């Protein structure tokens, strides 16, 4: 599920990128200079790429097709997942390639149902991506830039096939639901959020060689919070496309007097009580953010940058609160999660500088 960004928003993002990110670029460039032009490996054959603050890699590699694939991943994340794109710029260079690849993979699977008019075609795209995972781990060539980047990452890092499969299978199960069907419980929605968002953090930790039970727990909570809040933000998009409210659990809708059952099918009514239901789901997300914060003092220092996505989740939660949890309030979709892109970048830089999430 992708939340739709307007053309004006994307223009604003492009416009501010070269000016607002100067503090990020300056800090990383200084670190790179001090390290003597850091390099990171692109393949097991020893091909190398120079690190640059803007993308994380340059075309100093003999493999132009791989460089093109990696550039595609960066562009996809910047275009469709801008709040996380800015987070990834703060990762250590050695982790950045994998992180951009995992985010790009998530975008491809998330868009599968949105870029087609026929749900069966979207489902076929998801099944194709599931097959791609098997081929990548079998060292078979797949002619798609994200698949090529993923093959390179898998060849260099010990990452779990299980997490990639779990992510795609969650979207396949969601696509297989009857049209207009809603999850029965909040726990069911939380599982979906973990399968589609926490798994990205699990994979990034693995790519960074970070093995920590505490870090895994923090990743779980941050991913669940992020996933739940993004689903709430995307509700207007899904209502416009499907004509129903798909991601408010039945138990929450019933508590708020919004649930209707007819012919064995549950639906959420559209009325003035919808913000109450949104508030309840957002409160679950907030609880996960609090739990992740409680673990911060025990999380390995090298894992902190991986968890910067906790900040955009908090920003989105605060924006929903300012709008009294009315997801149809256009202020929620302005800028970056309802705030000025400049303010968002400054706050993100501050958290990164203080090694917090």
C-alpha positions in Angstrom: 0.0 0.0 0.0 1.5 3.3 -1.1 0.3 6.6 0.2 0.0 8.9 -2.9 2.3 12.0 -3.2 1.1 14.9 -5.3 3.1 16.3 -8.1 3.5 19.5 -6.1 4.9 17.6 -3.1 7.5 15.8 -5.3 8.5 19.2 -6.9 9.0 20.6 -3.4 11.1 17.6 -2.4 13.3 18.0 -5.5 13.7 21.7 -4.9 14.7 21.5 -1.3 17.0 18.5 -1.7 20.0 20.4 -3.0 19.6 23.2 -0.4 18.2 21.7 2.7 20.4 18.6 2.8 23.7 20.6 2.8 24.2 19.9 6.5 23.8 16.2 5.9 26.1 16.3 2.9 28.7 18.4 4.6 28.9 16.2 7.6 29.2 13.0 5.6 31.7 14.5 3.2 33.9 15.6 6.0 33.8 12.1 7.5 34.6 10.6 4.1 37.5 12.9 3.6 38.9 12.1 7.0 38.6 8.4 6.2 40.6 8.9 3.0 37.9 8.5 0.4 36.0 5.6 1.9 35.1 2.7 -0.4 32.5 0.0 -0.2 32.4 -3.3 -2.1 29.9 -3.8 -4.8 30.6 -7.5 -5.5 32.4 -10.5 -4.3 34.6 -10.3 -7.3 36.2 -7.2 -5.8 34.6 -4.4 -7.9 34.5 -1.2 -5.9 32.5 2.0 -5.9 33.4 5.3 -4.4 31.1 6.5 -1.6 29.3 9.9 -2.1 27.0 11.5 0.3 24.2 12.0 -2.2 23.7 8.4 -3.3 26.1 6.3 -1.3 27.8 4.9 -4.4 29.3 6.2 -7.7 30.1 4.6 -11.1 33.7 3.6 -10.4 32.7 0.0 -10.7 33.3 -2.0 -13.9 29.7 -3.3 -13.7 27.7 -0.5 -15.3 24.5 -2.6 -15.1 24.9 -3.0 -11.4 25.5 0.7 -11.0 22.4 1.4 -13.0 20.4 -1.0 -10.8 21.6 0.7 -7.6 20.9 4.2 -9.0 17.4 3.0 -9.8 16.9 1.8 -6.2 18.0 5.2 -4.8 15.7 7.0 -7.2 12.7 4.8 -6.3 13.2 5.4 -2.6 13.7 9.1 -3.0 10.5 9.3 -5.2 8.2 7.0 -3.2 9.6 6.9 0.3 11.2 10.2 0.8 11.0 10.3 4.6 13.0 7.0 4.7 15.3 8.2 1.9 16.6 10.9 4.2 17.0 8.4 7.1 19.1 6.2 4.9 21.6 9.0 4.2 22.7 8.7 7.9 23.6 5.0 7.7 27.2 4.0 7.6 28.4 3.7 3.9 28.8 -0.1 4.2 25.1 -0.5 5.1 23.7 2.0 2.7 23.7 -0.1 -0.4 21.7 -2.9 1.2 19.3 -0.5 3.0 18.4 1.3 -0.3 17.9 -2.1 -2.0 15.6 -3.4 0.7 13.6 -0.2 0.7 13.3 -0.3 -3.1 12.2 -4.0 -3.0 9.5 -3.0 -0.5 8.3 -0.2 -2.8 8.1 -2.6 -5.8 5.9 -5.0 -3.8 3.9 -2.2 -2.2 3.1 -0.7 -5.6 2.1 -4.0 -7.2 -1.6 -3.6 -6.4 -1.7 0.2 -7.0 -0.2 0.4 -10.5 -2.7 -1.9 -12.1 -6.4 -1.6 -12.7 -7.0 -5.4 -12.4 -6.4 -7.0 -9.0 -5.4 -10.3 -10.6 -2.6 -8.6 -12.5 -1.4 -7.0 -9.3 -1.4 -10.4 -7.6 0.5 -11.9 -10.4 3.2 -9.2 -9.9 3.5 -10.1 -6.3 3.8 -13.8 -7.1 6.5 -12.9 -9.6 8.4 -11.1 -6.9 8.1 -14.1 -4.6 9.6 -16.2 -7.4 12.4 -13.6 -7.8 13.5 -14.2 -4.2 14.0 -17.9 -4.9 16.0 -17.1 -8.1 18.2 -14.5 -6.4 19.1 -16.9 -3.6 19.8 -19.6 -6.3 22.2 -17.1 -8.0 20.0 -16.9 -11.1 19.9 -13.7 -13.2 16.7 -11.7 -13.1 16.4 -8.8 -15.5 15.1 -6.2 -13.1 17.2 -3.5 -11.5 15.9 -4.2 -8.0 16.5 -7.9 -8.4 20.0 -7.2 -9.7 20.8 -5.0 -6.7 19.3 -7.6 -4.4 21.5 -10.3 -6.0 24.6 -8.2 -5.2 23.5 -7.6 -1.6 22.7 -11.3 -1.0 26.2 -12.2 -2.4 27.9 -9.9 0.0 25.9 -10.2 3.2 24.3 -12.9 5.2 20.7 -11.9 5.0 17.7 -14.1 5.6 15.5 -15.3 2.7 12.8 -15.8 5.3 12.3 -12.1 5.9 12.1 -11.2 2.2 9.6 -14.1 1.7 7.6 -13.0 4.7 7.3 -9.5 3.4 6.0 -10.5 0.0 3.7 -13.2 1.4 2.0 -10.7 3.7 1.2 -8.6 0.6 0.0 -11.6 -1.3 -2.3 -12.6 1.6 -3.6 -9.0 1.7 -4.2 -9.0 -2.0 -6.1 -12.3 -1.8 -8.6 -10.9 0.7 -12.1 -10.3 -0.5 -12.6 -6.8 -1.9 -13.5 -4.5 1.0 -12.6 -7.1 3.7 -11.1 -5.7 6.8 -8.8 -7.3 9.5 -10.8 -8.7 12.4 -8.4 -7.5 15.2 -5.7 -5.0 15.9 -3.3 -7.8 16.4 -3.9 -8.9 12.8 -3.1 -5.4 11.5 0.0 -5.3 13.7 1.2 -8.6 12.2 0.8 -7.1 8.7 2.7 -4.0 9.8 5.6 -6.1 11.1 5.7 -8.3 8.1 5.9 -5.4 5.7 7.9 -2.8 7.7 9.8 -4.5 10.6 11.3 -7.0 8.1 13.1 -4.2 6.3 14.8 -3.3 9.6 15.6 -6.9 10.4 17.3 -7.2 7.0 19.3 -4.0 7.4 20.5 -5.2 10.8 21.6 -8.4 9.2 23.4 -6.6 6.4 25.3 -4.6 9.0 26.3 -7.7 10.9 24.4 -6.5 14.0 23.3 -9.5 16.1 21.3 -8.3 19.1 18.1 -9.5 20.6 17.4 -6.1 22.0 17.9 -4.5 18.6 15.5 -7.1 17.0 12.9 -6.1 19.6 13.3 -2.4 18.9 13.1 -3.1 15.1 9.9 -5.0 15.7 8.3 -2.1 17.6 9.4 0.6 15.2 8.3 -1.3 12.2 4.9 -2.0 13.7 4.4 1.7 14.6 5.6 2.8 11.2 3.4 0.3 9.3 0.2 1.2 11.3 0.7 4.9 10.9 1.4 4.6 7.1 -1.7 2.5 6.7 -3.7 5.3 8.4 -2.2 8.0 6.3 -3.1 6.0 3.2 -6.7 5.5 4.1 -8.0 8.4 1.8 -6.1 6.9 -1.1 -7.7 3.5 -0.6 -11.1 5.0 0.0 -10.9 6.9 -3.3 -9.7 3.7 -5.1 -11.9 1.1 -3.5 -14.8 3.1 -2.0 -14.4 1.4 1.4 -12.2 1.8 4.5 -9.9 -1.2 4.4 -7.5 -1.0 7.3 -9.5 -0.3 10.4 -9.9 -3.5 12.4 -13.4 -4.9 13.0 -12.9 -4.9 16.8 -11.9 -1.2 16.7 -14.7 -0.3 14.4 -17.2 -2.0 16.6 -16.0 -0.2 19.7 -16.5 3.1 17.8 -20.0 2.2 16.5 -18.7 2.1 12.9 -19.0 -1.6 12.2 -21.7 -3.0 9.9 -22.1 -6.7 9.2 -24.1 -7.9 6.2 -24.1 -11.4 4.6 -21.2 -12.5 6.7 -19.1 -9.4 5.6 -17.8 -6.6 7.8 -17.5 -3.1 6.7 -16.5 0.2 8.3 -19.0 3.1 8.0 -17.8 6.5 6.9 -19.1 9.1 9.5 -17.9 11.6 12.0 -16.8 8.9 14.4 -14.0 7.7 12.1 -11.3 9.8 13.8 -12.1 7.9 17.0 -11.2 4.7 15.3 -8.1 6.2 13.7 -7.1 7.4 17.2 -7.3 3.9 18.6 -5.1 2.4 15.9 -2.7 5.4 16.3 -2.5 4.7 20.0 -1.4 1.2 19.4 1.4 2.6 17.1 2.3 5.1 19.9 2.7 2.3 22.4 5.1 0.5 20.1 7.2 3.8 19.7 7.3 4.1 23.5 8.5 0.5 23.9 11.2 1.1 21.3 12.3 4.2 23.2 12.5 2.2 26.4 15.0 -0.1 24.7 17.2 2.6 23.3 19.7 2.6 26.2 20.3 -1.2 25.6 20.5 -1.1 21.8 24.0 -1.5 20.4 25.4 1.9 19.3 26.0 0.7 15.8 22.2 -0.1 15.4 21.0 3.4 16.3 21.1 4.8 12.7 19.1 1.8 11.5 16.3 2.9 13.8 16.0 6.5 12.6 12.7 5.6 10.9 11.2 5.9 14.4 11.4 9.7 13.9 9.2 9.9 10.8 6.7 7.6 12.5 6.6 10.1 15.5 6.3 13.0 13.1 3.3 11.4 11.4 1.7 10.6 14.7 2.1 14.2 15.8 0.6 15.5 12.6 -2.4 13.2 13.0 -2.8 14.4 16.5 -2.8 18.1 15.3 -5.5 17.2 12.8 -7.5 15.5 15.5 -6.9 12.2 13.7 -8.9 13.2 10.7 -6.9 11.4 8.0 -8.8 13.3 5.3 -7.4 16.6 6.6 -5.1 17.7 3.7 -2.5 19.0 6.3 -1.5 15.4 7.0 -0.2 15.0 3.4 1.7 18.3 3.2 5.5 18.4 3.1 6.9 15.4 4.8 4.2 13.7 6.9 2.5 17.1 7.5 5.5 19.2 8.4 8.0 21.4 6.5 10.7 19.4 4.7 13.2 21.8 6.1 12.0 21.3 9.7 11.9 17.5 9.1 15.5 17.4 7.8 16.8 19.6 10.7 15.1 17.4 13.3 16.4 14.2 11.6 20.0 15.7 11.5 19.7 16.6 15.1 18.7 13.1 16.1 21.4 11.5 14.0 24.1 13.8 15.4 23.0 12.9 18.9 22.9 9.2 18.0 19.3 9.0 19.0 16.1 7.6 17.4 
